[in-house]
Amino acid sequence: MEFTEEEMDQLREAAGREGKSLRSMAHDAIVSELRRRKVAAAATRVAGSSAGLNKRPAEK
């Protein structure tokens, strides 16, 4: 998949505003998304574990 010219223009403008190269901006965006997914997965695991714990006090 490739970026459209409009998308590239938007990326260049955003990178310029942040004082970054396109490569640096892409790196940061990808790493940020990986971290977001890792946190979301952990939150899902904790919520699943907590669901059972929350039921126990309610049953007493």
Backbone as ProteinMPNN parsed JSONL, in Angstrom:
{"seq_chain_A": "MEFTEEEMDQLREAAGREGKSLRSMAHDAIVSELRRRKVAAAATRVAGSSAGLNKRPAEK", "coords_chain_A": {"N_chain_A": [[0.849, -1.165, 0.0], [0.488, 2.215, -0.741], [1.078, 5.688, 0.044], [-1.137, 8.359, -0.743], [-0.672, 11.344, -2.719], [-1.786, 13.485, -1.369], [-1.907, 12.483, 1.26], [0.848, 12.182, 1.717], [1.636, 14.854, 1.613], [0.316, 15.801, 3.893], [1.632, 14.307, 5.848], [4.269, 15.255, 5.554], [3.896, 17.939, 6.291], [3.064, 17.608, 8.971], [5.329, 16.366, 10.065], [7.173, 18.396, 9.668], [6.126, 20.388, 11.354], [6.642, 19.206, 13.784], [9.331, 19.145, 13.739], [10.689, 16.915, 12.769], [12.031, 14.196, 10.801], [10.454, 12.4, 8.097], [10.951, 9.696, 8.348], [11.679, 9.448, 11.058], [9.314, 10.282, 12.236], [7.564, 8.279, 11.327], [8.704, 6.045, 12.562], [8.321, 6.698, 15.299], [5.517, 6.736, 15.372], [4.864, 4.079, 14.784], [6.1, 2.651, 16.886], [4.694, 3.766, 19.02], [2.103, 2.835, 18.466], [2.51, 0.066, 18.756], [3.079, -0.057, 21.497], [0.614, 0.885, 22.479], [-1.089, -1.183, 21.7], [-0.016, -3.269, 23.21], [-0.55, -2.412, 25.827], [-3.348, -2.34, 25.694], [-3.892, -5.065, 25.31], [-2.94, -6.099, 27.724], [-4.686, -4.825, 29.492], [-7.071, -6.018, 28.745], [-6.554, -8.666, 29.509], [-6.328, -8.339, 32.308], [-8.872, -7.368, 32.915], [-10.373, -9.606, 32.254], [-9.417, -11.445, 34.165], [-10.162, -10.12, 36.491], [-12.905, -10.16, 36.351], [-13.885, -12.613, 37.315], [-13.049, -12.407, 39.965], [-14.563, -10.273, 40.89], [-17.106, -11.356, 40.914], [-17.151, -13.196, 43.004], [-17.239, -11.817, 45.642], [-19.798, -10.766, 45.383], [-21.43, -12.984, 45.46], [-21.501, -13.784, 48.068]], "CA_chain_A": [[0.0, 0.0, 0.0], [1.262, 3.443, -0.814], [0.394, 6.907, 0.43], [-1.518, 9.274, -1.814], [0.075, 12.608, -2.648], [-2.407, 14.284, -0.295], [-1.435, 11.928, 2.529], [2.27, 12.525, 1.862], [1.699, 16.278, 1.95], [-0.089, 15.93, 5.296], [2.724, 13.751, 6.657], [5.393, 16.192, 5.508], [3.522, 19.097, 7.107], [3.078, 17.205, 10.385], [6.729, 16.151, 10.442], [7.787, 19.721, 9.734], [5.658, 21.057, 12.576], [7.291, 18.557, 14.927], [10.778, 19.207, 13.566], [11.179, 15.551, 12.586], [12.037, 13.636, 9.453], [9.357, 11.447, 7.889], [11.399, 8.408, 8.884], [11.587, 9.532, 12.514], [7.895, 10.357, 12.578], [7.001, 6.942, 11.095], [9.229, 5.19, 13.634], [7.636, 7.034, 16.539], [4.117, 6.333, 15.26], [4.785, 2.616, 14.844], [6.434, 2.243, 18.254], [3.57, 4.182, 19.853], [0.999, 1.902, 18.222], [2.864, -1.214, 19.375], [2.887, 0.106, 22.948], [-0.818, 0.987, 22.726], [-1.655, -2.537, 21.575], [0.459, -4.061, 24.349], [-1.316, -1.961, 26.991], [-4.734, -2.784, 25.501], [-3.926, -6.512, 25.555], [-2.791, -6.306, 29.172], [-5.933, -4.391, 30.128], [-8.068, -7.059, 28.464], [-6.24, -9.812, 30.383], [-6.657, -7.971, 33.69], [-10.331, -7.307, 33.017], [-10.849, -10.989, 32.268], [-9.086, -12.019, 35.466], [-10.911, -9.413, 37.522], [-14.332, -10.482, 36.255], [-14.139, -13.695, 38.259], [-12.837, -11.923, 41.329], [-15.677, -9.41, 41.233], [-18.309, -12.165, 41.127], [-17.061, -13.897, 44.286], [-17.813, -11.067, 46.756], [-21.228, -10.559, 45.16], [-22.127, -14.218, 45.745], [-21.553, -14.032, 49.51]], "C_chain_A": [[0.9, 1.235, 0.0], [0.411, 4.631, -0.401], [0.001, 7.691, -0.817], [-0.668, 10.535, -1.683], [-0.474, 13.488, -1.531], [-1.944, 13.797, 1.073], [0.031, 12.274, 2.769], [2.433, 13.996, 2.228], [1.356, 16.494, 3.42], [1.009, 15.415, 6.221], [3.92, 14.697, 6.7], [5.117, 17.415, 6.381], [3.599, 18.766, 8.595], [4.512, 17.008, 10.87], [7.443, 17.496, 10.588], [7.397, 20.471, 10.99], [6.353, 20.5, 13.806], [8.812, 18.596, 14.837], [11.411, 17.839, 13.403], [11.257, 15.214, 11.099], [10.826, 12.706, 9.329], [9.71, 10.091, 8.495], [11.261, 8.376, 10.404], [10.132, 9.543, 12.965], [7.224, 8.981, 12.404], [7.45, 5.981, 12.195], [8.452, 5.423, 14.926], [6.181, 6.574, 16.528], [3.967, 4.818, 15.398], [5.066, 2.124, 16.257], [5.289, 2.601, 19.198], [2.384, 3.232, 19.692], [1.283, 0.539, 18.833], [2.667, -1.16, 20.89], [1.401, 0.161, 23.294], [-1.469, -0.392, 22.683], [-1.255, -3.422, 22.75], [-0.331, -3.702, 25.611], [-2.762, -2.437, 26.884], [-4.864, -4.282, 25.769], [-3.813, -6.81, 27.041], [-4.07, -5.917, 29.899], [-7.029, -5.431, 29.921], [-7.832, -8.279, 29.348], [-6.637, -9.52, 31.822], [-8.163, -7.931, 33.879], [-10.922, -8.714, 33.06], [-10.59, -11.663, 33.604], [-9.931, -11.409, 36.567], [-12.386, -9.769, 37.511], [-14.708, -11.585, 37.248], [-13.996, -13.249, 39.687], [-14.009, -11.059, 41.791], [-16.968, -10.178, 41.521], [-18.306, -12.801, 42.524], [-17.636, -13.093, 45.45], [-19.327, -10.865, 46.604], [-22.034, -11.793, 45.514], [-22.271, -14.481, 47.242], [-22.736, -13.401, 50.156]], "O_chain_A": [[1.936, 1.272, 0.664], [-0.816, 4.591, -0.484], [0.716, 7.686, -1.819], [-0.026, 10.758, -0.657], [0.285, 14.158, -0.831], [-1.624, 14.604, 1.947], [0.417, 12.618, 3.886], [3.273, 14.343, 3.059], [2.016, 17.27, 4.111], [1.285, 16.018, 7.258], [4.512, 14.913, 7.758], [5.992, 17.871, 7.117], [4.133, 19.545, 9.384], [4.862, 17.44, 11.968], [8.22, 17.7, 11.52], [8.234, 21.116, 11.622], [6.623, 21.23, 14.76], [9.504, 18.136, 15.745], [12.539, 17.617, 13.843], [10.632, 15.864, 10.26], [10.251, 12.282, 10.331], [8.859, 9.423, 9.083], [10.783, 7.392, 10.969], [9.767, 8.898, 13.948], [6.414, 8.574, 13.237], [6.649, 5.193, 12.698], [7.987, 4.479, 15.565], [5.668, 6.085, 17.534], [3.045, 4.339, 16.057], [4.343, 1.27, 16.77], [4.952, 1.815, 20.084], [1.737, 2.87, 20.674], [0.374, -0.086, 19.379], [2.151, -2.102, 21.491], [0.968, -0.438, 24.279], [-2.3, -0.723, 23.529], [-2.053, -4.228, 23.229], [-0.731, -4.584, 26.37], [-3.34, -2.887, 27.873], [-5.835, -4.721, 26.384], [-4.515, -7.679, 27.558], [-4.491, -6.611, 30.824], [-7.823, -5.691, 30.826], [-8.778, -8.862, 29.876], [-7.225, -10.374, 32.485], [-8.677, -8.407, 34.892], [-11.86, -8.978, 33.814], [-11.451, -12.377, 34.118], [-10.369, -12.112, 37.477], [-13.051, -9.692, 38.544], [-15.726, -11.494, 37.933], [-14.764, -13.683, 40.546], [-14.399, -11.113, 42.957], [-17.819, -9.712, 42.278], [-19.36, -12.926, 43.148], [-18.456, -13.628, 46.195], [-20.047, -10.803, 47.6], [-23.215, -11.674, 45.841], [-23.08, -15.317, 47.643], [-22.916, -13.523, 51.368]]}, "name": "protein", "num_of_chains": 1, "seq": "MEFTEEEMDQLREAAGREGKSLRSMAHDAIVSELRRRKVAAAATRVAGSSAGLNKRPAEK"}
